[in-house]
Each structure stands twice: as C-alpha cells, then as structure tokens.
Amino acid sequence: MYQSFEDLDVWKRSCQLSVQVYEMLRDCRDFALRDQMQRAAVSIPSNIAEGCERGGKDFIRFLSIARGSAAELRTQCYIAMKAKIITDSQMKSLTSELKEISRMLTGLANSIHRKLNPEHRQLNTEH
C-alpha cells in the first residue's frame, strides 16, 4: 500500500526515466523534438502524482494519461533513433523501460478499479 505518490515504484521509475531523457538529449540541436520528448517524459510522473492526489476515478484517468505519454515518448524514441539523435542502444533501453512503466500503470489502474468497483474484475485497457 502507498501513502503518497512518492511511495509508488512506477512514479520513482518514471522520474528516473525523465532525468535520463534530459541527460541523453542535453546536447541535442533538434530543439523541437528534444522539447517534445522532455515534455512527454515529465508528463508521466506528473500525471501519476496529480492523479494520486486527486484519488478515486480521477487517479485512474490520470494513469491513463500517463500511459498515453509513455506511448508518445516511445514513438518519439523511434523517430529520434531513425533521425540519428539517439543511438539504437539508447532507444532500446528507453523503450524497454517505457513498456515496463506502461505495464505498471495498467496494473495500478486495475488495482484501483477493483478497490472502487469490487464487482468488476478489471478495466478495459485493450485498444
């Protein structure tokens, strides 16, 4: 159980990922892509924190937004690699962590949903 968002492993991991993105793109001259990637990276832990503070169904909604930001950043990683802004190794490392963060977000959302709706098993998170 958690007392605040700072206790959540998914928040901690997404904060670490945000710092990695900032460090990785520090010398990037493609300012538009760099800024978009940094915004998407920061959006993940920010939405986790905001949702946690709001609680209930809002928390689930903000976890979904965080998951969307993770998918956005994954897409940008593929583009950055193709544009030779990051290496293949960096892209694989980031996308692997982003996929794990997405799984964690889905698991947390399902857990909250079950607590709010004991009669329902899990959220429909399939697309």
Number of C-alpha atoms within 10 A of each C-alpha: 5 9 8 10 18 14 11 16 13 21 21 14 16 24 18 14 20 21 14 16 22 18 11 15 19 10 11 15 10 12 11 10 17 21 14 14 24 18 16 23 27 22 22 31 26 19 21 26 21 15 22 22 13 12 14 14 15 14 22 24 16 23 27 21 18 27 24 16 23 27 17 16 24 23 13 19 25 19 15 20 16 13 11 10 21 17 16 15 10 17 20 15 12 19 20 13 17 24 15 15 22 23 14 17 24 20 14 17 22 19 16 19 20 15 13 12 11 10 9 11 12 16 15 8 9 4 3
